[in-house]
Amino acid sequence: CALPISSGGQRPMDAAALRALLRDRAPQTGVSARNQLEGTVVSVETDGLMAKVELACGPYRMVSIITREAVEELALKPGDTATAVVKSTSVEIRR
């Protein structure tokens, strides 16, 4: 790193430079086709801060518990097309 070192041994940098550095060093992650199932939203049930989303993905039924905020940001409603992204034991809903 080419930043000057302070007398205390720190390398001060402004917030914009730090964001750029962290963005450049972030691992490049991808989602493979094998862990994605496209389907149709069957139901969306919200209760307080959480929501239950059910997708019909071919012969499979995928259910995910996500935040109400995520449902609102994705504007999910029955009949919409969405993708279930399976990660380990959790399921993300993407649109």
Buried (B, 14 or more C-beta within 10 A) or exposed (E): EEEEEEEEEEEEBEEEEEEEEEEEEEEEEEEEEEEBBEBBBBEBEBEEEBBBBBBBBEEEEBEBEBEBEBBEEBEBEEEBEBBBBBEEEEBBBEE
